[in-house]
Amino acid sequence: MKNFLIADSENLHIIGLRHTLKKRVKTPNLKVVNSREELFKSLEKNDIDCLIIDPNNIFLFYDDDLKIIKTNFPKCKIIILSYFKNKQTIDSFLKDNINGFISKDCEEQTIFDALYKIQNGERYLCPKTLNALMDVLVLPSADDEKLTIREFEILKQIAQGNNGKNIASDLFISIHTFRTHRKNIMKKTGRHTTSELILYALEKKIA
């Protein structure tokens, strides 16, 4: 990929992204737009290999526009570079076959990783976005308690005998975040101690 179209209106992010792409790609062809009209004109007039876009920062950009772009310009890879806000933030990634979703507060290496994988035919969801997504996606349990994927993961590790510090380290979260999740798990399952949580997990065959 050599021809890039950046669709954003935050100048500092644009400057940083330009700098990053020049490290990854030898003499990249970079174009920048900040409105829906400019975006579609640029796609029509230029042979764009990769569109890097923050849909939240494009003037008059509509929910269905990413799907339209994917349909009308199938050879163009699309990377959403935005902040994770809620599950709906990445609905397009899941349903419209977007090639990548990267959080704007990610490390530079994340962008390198995304470009490499996408260029080799893979889709890419950055670790920060994946972690945030796991905290909001919900798994139903046998008793209709609603455990998020993250809570389910923590409960499983608790049942396996792992301590809080190790669990937090494995999941790349703080010990404070772990304790908050454990408190929520106890509330949802009606258990009050770690031992009771372990028994609950064993009963539900979660461990």
C-alpha positions in Angstrom: 0.0 0.0 0.0 1.4 3.3 -1.1 -1.6 5.7 -1.8 -3.2 6.8 1.4 -6.2 9.0 2.1 -6.5 10.4 5.6 -10.0 11.6 6.5 -9.9 13.6 9.7 -10.2 17.1 11.0 -7.8 16.9 14.0 -4.6 18.5 12.8 -2.3 17.1 15.5 -3.5 13.5 14.7 -3.0 14.1 11.0 0.5 15.4 11.6 1.4 12.4 13.7 -0.1 9.9 11.3 1.8 11.5 8.3 5.0 11.1 10.3 4.2 7.5 11.2 3.2 6.5 7.6 6.5 8.0 6.2 8.4 5.7 8.6 6.5 2.6 7.4 6.1 3.3 3.7 8.8 4.6 1.3 7.7 7.8 -0.3 3.9 7.4 0.5 1.4 9.4 -1.5 -0.7 11.1 1.2 -3.9 13.1 0.8 -6.1 14.6 3.5 -9.8 15.5 3.6 -12.1 16.6 6.4 -15.6 16.5 4.9 -17.8 13.9 3.3 -17.9 15.7 -0.1 -14.1 15.9 -0.3 -13.8 12.3 0.8 -15.9 10.9 -2.0 -14.4 13.2 -4.6 -10.9 12.1 -3.7 -11.9 8.4 -3.8 -13.4 8.9 -7.3 -10.5 10.8 -8.7 -7.6 8.9 -7.1 -6.5 5.3 -6.9 -6.5 5.0 -3.1 -5.0 1.9 -1.5 -5.9 2.7 2.0 -8.4 5.0 3.7 -7.6 5.9 7.3 -10.7 7.6 8.7 -12.2 9.0 11.9 -15.9 9.0 11.1 -16.6 11.1 14.1 -14.5 14.0 12.7 -15.8 14.1 9.1 -18.4 16.8 8.3 -21.8 15.4 7.3 -20.5 11.8 7.4 -23.4 9.3 7.7 -23.6 5.9 9.3 -24.0 4.0 6.0 -21.1 5.8 4.3 -18.5 3.3 5.2 -20.6 0.5 3.7 -21.0 2.6 0.5 -17.3 3.2 0.3 -16.6 -0.6 0.8 -19.1 -1.4 -2.0 -18.1 1.2 -4.5 -14.3 1.0 -3.9 -13.7 -2.7 -3.0 -9.9 -2.5 -3.5 -9.5 0.3 -1.0 -8.6 -0.9 2.5 -10.4 1.0 5.3 -9.0 1.6 8.7 -11.0 3.4 11.4 -8.7 5.4 13.6 -10.9 6.7 16.4 -11.6 6.5 20.1 -13.6 3.6 21.4 -16.8 4.9 23.0 -19.2 2.0 23.2 -20.1 -1.2 21.3 -21.8 0.8 18.6 -18.5 2.5 17.9 -17.2 -0.6 16.1 -20.4 -1.9 14.6 -19.1 -1.0 11.1 -16.0 -3.0 11.8 -18.1 -6.1 12.6 -20.9 -5.8 10.0 -19.4 -3.9 7.1 -16.1 -5.9 6.8 -13.9 -2.9 7.7 -10.2 -3.9 7.5 -9.0 -2.4 10.8 -10.0 -0.4 13.9 -7.3 1.4 15.9 -7.7 3.5 19.0 -6.4 7.0 18.6 -4.4 6.7 21.8 -2.5 3.6 20.6 1.2 3.3 20.2 2.9 4.0 16.9 3.9 0.3 16.6 0.2 -0.6 16.6 -0.3 1.2 13.3 2.7 -0.6 11.8 1.2 -3.9 13.0 -2.2 -3.0 11.5 -0.7 -2.1 8.1 1.3 -5.3 7.9 -1.6 -7.6 8.7 -4.1 -5.8 6.5 -1.7 -5.8 3.6 -1.4 -9.5 4.1 -5.2 -10.1 3.9 -6.0 -10.1 7.6 -8.3 -7.8 9.6 -7.0 -5.9 12.6 -8.5 -4.8 15.9 -6.0 -3.1 18.2 -5.5 -4.4 21.7 -6.9 -1.3 23.5 -10.1 -1.5 21.5 -10.4 -5.2 22.0 -10.0 -4.8 25.7 -12.6 -2.1 25.8 -15.0 -4.2 23.7 -14.6 -7.2 26.0 -15.7 -5.0 28.9 -19.0 -4.1 27.3 -20.0 -7.3 25.4 -22.3 -9.3 27.5 -22.6 -13.1 28.0 -25.8 -14.6 29.3 -25.4 -17.2 32.1 -27.7 -20.0 33.1 -29.4 -17.9 35.8 -29.8 -14.9 33.5 -27.0 -12.9 35.2 -25.4 -10.7 32.6 -21.6 -11.1 32.9 -19.5 -9.2 30.4 -16.9 -11.1 28.5 -14.2 -9.5 30.7 -16.1 -10.5 33.9 -16.5 -14.1 32.6 -12.8 -14.2 31.8 -11.9 -12.9 35.3 -14.3 -15.4 37.0 -12.7 -18.2 35.1 -9.2 -17.2 36.2 -10.4 -16.8 39.8 -11.8 -20.4 39.7 -8.5 -21.6 38.4 -6.9 -20.3 41.6 -5.1 -17.3 40.1 -4.7 -14.3 42.4 -5.8 -10.7 41.6 -2.4 -9.4 40.9 -1.6 -12.1 38.3 -5.1 -11.9 36.7 -4.7 -8.1 36.3 -1.2 -8.6 34.8 -2.5 -11.3 32.4 -5.4 -9.1 31.2 -3.4 -5.9 31.0 -5.6 -4.1 33.5 -4.9 -2.4 36.8 -5.5 -4.2 40.2 -8.1 -1.5 40.9 -10.0 -2.4 37.7 -9.8 -6.1 38.6 -11.3 -5.4 42.0 -14.1 -3.4 40.4 -14.9 -6.3 38.1 -14.7 -8.8 40.9 -17.2 -6.7 42.9 -19.6 -6.6 40.0 -19.3 -10.3 39.5 -20.2 -10.9 43.1 -23.1 -8.6 42.9 -24.4 -10.3 39.7 -24.0 -13.8 41.0 -25.1 -13.2 44.6 -21.8 -14.4 46.0 -19.8 -12.6 48.7 -16.4 -14.3 48.9 -13.8 -15.6 46.6 -14.5 -19.1 47.8 -18.1 -18.7 46.9 -17.2 -17.4 43.5 -15.0 -20.5 42.9 -17.8 -22.8 43.9 -20.2 -20.9 41.7 -17.8 -21.2 38.7 -17.4 -24.9 39.3 -21.2 -25.4 39.5 -21.6 -23.6 36.2 -18.6 -25.5 34.7 -16.8 -22.2 34.0 -13.4 -23.2 35.3 
